Amino acid sequence: MSLDTLPVYRGLRVPRVARWSAEQDITPRVYLQGGRLVYRDPDLTRVSTQQGALWRVWSLAPGKGVPLLANLHPARQRRMMVRSLCQVCGLSTATEAAAEGGQLVLTGSGEVAGRGPIEEQERTMNPPLHLACAWESVRRCPHLLEGYAAARVTDARPWGLHGILHAPEGRRTAAGDLAVALVSPAQIAYEDSRLPLVLAGQTILELTGVRPVDLRVEAARAGLDGAEAGR
Ligand SMILES: [Zn+2]
């Protein structure tokens, strides 16, 4: 994997999935048509309809402005979740997952203090990582090690979408039936009949075959730099 190609900010390499301040939410108004959300522009609706729902529209400008590490760019997050790409370097995690008995997943991202281990059938919006990439990320901020839970999972099943659920009835306007937000944020499963009423921003995976791991131990076993420090 080539960490050297990652965008750099103040000397630190920034995970590919992170949103940058120059990347803006340019989602236009949302309308209801035939029981589903649409934009006025049919071409924009077509390219923005993915996984059975309409997606928010964000501009792409990785590396521009300031990285917002707690924010995932919706289009990059979706691509990484669907293709099992590493959220840090953007390359496939398939080879490492096959060799190590599952994809490496981190959850918890610090805001959940002292959270427990990742559980069977837990849902996540965090794309997988390579061990080296995960280690590089948490080493930059050692306190993150305490806030994260890590696991290898044998199956990360597509579960559904995270976004804004809209009412099935819109508000009549001259331009069409304007969609009315109902629940935000909402998590709606792919098999839920309300999926076409979600304005999506993230893909959700359900984790099964979960084997919690200690990232520090895994890093030491792999001989990664700094893994022995602080033990
Ligand atoms: Zn990676």
Boltz pocket constraint, residues with backbone or C-beta under 6 A from the ligand:
constraints:
  - pocket:
      binder: B
      contacts: [[A, 1], [A, 86], [A, 87], [A, 88], [A, 89], [A, 90], [A, 91], [A, 129], [A, 130], [A, 133]]
      max_distance: 6.0
